[in-house]
Amino acid sequence: MSIFDIFRRPPQERAASEPAADAETFWGWSLDDPRLVEFMRSGAETASGVTVTPETALKNLAVFRCVDLISSTIGSLPLYLYRQTADGRLEQAKGHPLHDLLLLEPNNFQSPFDFKAQMQGNALIDGDAYALVVRSRGRVFRLIPLDSNRVCWRQNDDWSITYTYQRPKGGSIDYQQADILHLRGLTRNGIAGVSRAKVAREAIGLALQAEKAAARLFRNGLLAGGVLSHPSKLSEPAIARLKAGLDAKTGAENAHRWLVTEEGMKLDAFPSTGQNSQHVEQRRLQIEEVARAFGVPRPLLMMDDTSWGSGIEQLGILFVRFGLQTWFKAWEEAIGRACLTLDERRAGMIVDFDERELLRGSMKDQAEYYAKALGAGGHRPWMKQNEVRDVVGLGRDPDPEADKLSNPMTQTASMPGQGGGDDAT
């Protein structure tokens, strides 16, 4: 008999109409889920005294900003399905059903942005994101996101994975590995992802407590700017006039106005203490700790410690390369494993995020790059005119010369369909 047997009812006490389940639930978790064992042993309470759950973690603005930034960025990027042609080029596999699911409609109640943002948010907070791969006649036609807290897994003797989903209305259902799209980041056992909110729960808990302390200070604390002192006893009329004068100068509209004292009183302002400065620094430190856990640069959390002129472009490139690139690869390979057959992958069919919008420079930089790509300035061209027009979103030029590489040694500035080369010399 295990400790969880006390929560299970004997079979004779269950209603005949109650749905059967392989494992009963306690607070939404399977009683056989190892995560429940871990929770009951250690709980989710941090050393700061606050319980950090996915819901409470998102109440911290730094966590919310990190999750929202990464999830919305992933959700806004198009996800294409490509196939490799006979000449080695990649073209969109528009006839494949997965192409429309990824680009147009993953299911009948979500847009592609909603689906990708939800899955990415679950992966960041819970460590894992799951979606049911619905097939008809062997073809994928729906991707249904599942609540991560209702999914548990077990590894079988043949190393395959069985996923058990606890239905909201009761009961559970088992899915095979091929039926589940499992998105995860860092993993220690190769199956379950590491929750960033769980890893950083001490930092998040301390940030939540620091925010509560600041709120309690403004609600209950004494915010006095200084002290009025008198060499002897202040008369009653003087006290009344002083109180009336102080009351008349309260409020933001009277800030920094002069105060008239009574009968030789002296005004001494309280100095700024190191304790106040440490409180502000502590809150900034917790923002940095949260940013480190989620891989987001500090300036993207509205901490203005860099140049927002020349440095913002390099900052964006840094975020894409070291903050988002690993998630791009996790998405691409997870979808390929769950939604494409091995033969399709061997034939060169791949899933790919289009992150070019995030890496594009200024209009001037793009103009210089494409001019050189077309052969301007005597450079050897490596792009055709229609290729450039496809990249920047313009329609294709029907001129036959547009699909030819220009020769910078023979072209002239007046020739139509050329890429802005110099006059021949």
Secondary structure as the mmCIF struct_conf table of DSSP 4:
data_model
#
loop_
_struct_conf.conf_type_id
_struct_conf.id
_struct_conf.beg_label_comp_id
_struct_conf.beg_label_asym_id
_struct_conf.beg_label_seq_id
_struct_conf.end_label_comp_id
_struct_conf.end_label_asym_id
_struct_conf.end_label_seq_id
HELX_RH_3T_P HELX_RH_3T_P1 ILE A 3 PHE A 7
BEND BEND1 ARG A 8 ARG A 8
HELX_LH_PP_P HELX_LH_PP_P1 ARG A 9 PRO A 10
HELX_RH_3T_P HELX_RH_3T_P2 PRO A 11 GLU A 13
BEND BEND2 ARG A 14 ARG A 14
TURN_TY1_P TURN_TY1_P1 ALA A 16 SER A 17
BEND BEND3 GLU A 18 GLU A 18
HELX_LH_PP_P HELX_LH_PP_P2 PRO A 19 ALA A 20
BEND BEND4 ASP A 22 ALA A 23
STRN STRN1 THR A 25 PHE A 26
TURN_TY1_P TURN_TY1_P2 TRP A 27 GLY A 28
STRN STRN2 TRP A 29 SER A 30
TURN_TY1_P TURN_TY1_P3 LEU A 31 ASP A 32
HELX_RH_AL_P HELX_RH_AL_P1 PRO A 34 SER A 42
BEND BEND5 ALA A 44 ALA A 44
STRN STRN3 GLU A 45 GLU A 45
TURN_TY1_P TURN_TY1_P4 ALA A 47 SER A 48
BEND BEND6 GLY A 49 GLY A 49
STRN STRN4 THR A 51 THR A 51
HELX_RH_AL_P HELX_RH_AL_P2 PRO A 54 ALA A 57
TURN_TY1_P TURN_TY1_P5 LEU A 58 LYS A 59
BEND BEND7 ASN A 60 ASN A 60
HELX_RH_AL_P HELX_RH_AL_P3 LEU A 61 SER A 76
BEND BEND8 LEU A 77 LEU A 77
STRN STRN5 LEU A 79 GLN A 84
TURN_TY1_P TURN_TY1_P6 ALA A 86 ASP A 87
BEND BEND9 GLY A 88 GLY A 88
STRN STRN6 LEU A 90 GLN A 92
TURN_TY1_P TURN_TY1_P7 LYS A 94 GLY A 95
BEND BEND10 HIS A 96 HIS A 96
HELX_RH_AL_P HELX_RH_AL_P4 PRO A 97 LEU A 103
TURN_TY1_P TURN_TY1_P8 LEU A 104 LEU A 104
BEND BEND11 PRO A 106 PHE A 109
HELX_RH_AL_P HELX_RH_AL_P5 PRO A 112 ILE A 125
TURN_TY1_P TURN_TY1_P9 ASP A 126 ASP A 126
BEND BEND12 GLY A 127 GLY A 127
STRN STRN7 ASP A 128 SER A 136
TURN_TY1_P TURN_TY1_P10 ARG A 137 GLY A 138
STRN STRN8 ARG A 139 LEU A 146
HELX_RH_3T_P HELX_RH_3T_P3 SER A 148 ARG A 150
STRN STRN9 VAL A 151 GLN A 155
TURN_TY1_P TURN_TY1_P11 ASP A 157 ASP A 158
BEND BEND13 TRP A 159 TRP A 159
STRN STRN10 ILE A 161 GLN A 166
TURN_TY1_P TURN_TY1_P12 PRO A 168 LYS A 169
BEND BEND14 GLY A 170 GLY A 170
STRN STRN11 SER A 172 GLN A 176
HELX_RH_3T_P HELX_RH_3T_P4 GLN A 177 ASP A 179
STRN STRN12 ILE A 180 ARG A 184
BEND BEND15 GLY A 185 LEU A 186
STRN STRN13 THR A 187 THR A 187
BEND BEND16 ARG A 188 ALA A 192
STRN STRN14 GLY A 193 GLY A 193
HELX_LH_PP_P HELX_LH_PP_P3 VAL A 194 SER A 195
HELX_RH_AL_P HELX_RH_AL_P6 ARG A 196 VAL A 199
TURN_TY1_P TURN_TY1_P13 ALA A 200 ALA A 200
HELX_RH_AL_P HELX_RH_AL_P7 ARG A 201 ASN A 220
BEND BEND17 GLY A 221 GLY A 221
STRN STRN15 GLY A 226 SER A 229
BEND BEND18 PRO A 231 SER A 232
HELX_LH_PP_P HELX_LH_PP_P4 LYS A 233 SER A 235
HELX_RH_AL_P HELX_RH_AL_P8 GLU A 236 ALA A 248
TURN_TY1_P TURN_TY1_P14 LYS A 249 LYS A 249
BEND BEND19 GLY A 251 GLY A 251
HELX_RH_3T_P HELX_RH_3T_P5 ALA A 252 ASN A 254
TURN_TY1_P TURN_TY1_P15 ALA A 255 HIS A 256
BEND BEND20 GLU A 262 GLU A 262
TURN_TY1_P TURN_TY1_P16 GLU A 263 GLY A 264
STRN STRN16 LYS A 266 ALA A 269
HELX_LH_PP_P HELX_LH_PP_P5 PHE A 270 THR A 273
HELX_RH_AL_P HELX_RH_AL_P9 GLY A 274 PHE A 294
TURN_TY1_P TURN_TY1_P17 GLY A 295 GLY A 295
HELX_RH_3T_P HELX_RH_3T_P6 ARG A 298 LEU A 301
TURN_TY1_P TURN_TY1_P18 MET A 302 MET A 302
BEND BEND21 THR A 306 THR A 306
BEND BEND22 TRP A 308 GLY A 309
TURN_TY1_P TURN_TY1_P19 SER A 310 SER A 310
HELX_RH_AL_P HELX_RH_AL_P10 GLY A 311 PHE A 319
HELX_RH_PI_P HELX_RH_PI_P1 VAL A 320 LEU A 324
HELX_RH_AL_P HELX_RH_AL_P11 GLN A 325 CYS A 339
BEND BEND23 LEU A 340 LEU A 340
HELX_RH_AL_P HELX_RH_AL_P12 LEU A 342 ARG A 346
TURN_TY1_P TURN_TY1_P20 ALA A 347 GLY A 348
STRN STRN17 ILE A 350 PHE A 353
HELX_RH_AL_P HELX_RH_AL_P13 ARG A 356 LEU A 359
HELX_RH_AL_P HELX_RH_AL_P14 MET A 363 ALA A 373
TURN_TY1_P TURN_TY1_P21 LEU A 374 GLY A 375
HELX_RH_3T_P HELX_RH_3T_P7 ALA A 376 GLY A 378
HELX_LH_PP_P HELX_LH_PP_P6 HIS A 379 PRO A 381
BEND BEND24 MET A 383 MET A 383
HELX_RH_AL_P HELX_RH_AL_P15 GLN A 385 VAL A 391
TURN_TY1_P TURN_TY1_P22 VAL A 392 GLY A 393
HELX_LH_PP_P HELX_LH_PP_P7 LEU A 394 ASP A 397
HELX_RH_3T_P HELX_RH_3T_P8 PRO A 400 ASP A 403
BEND BEND25 LYS A 404 LYS A 404
TURN_TY1_P TURN_TY1_P23 PRO A 408 THR A 410
TURN_TY1_P TURN_TY1_P24 ALA A 413 SER A 414
BEND BEND26 MET A 415 MET A 415
TURN_TY1_P TURN_TY1_P25 PRO A 416 GLY A 417
BEND BEND27 GLY A 420 GLY A 420
HELX_LH_PP_P HELX_LH_PP_P8 GLY A 421 ALA A 424
#
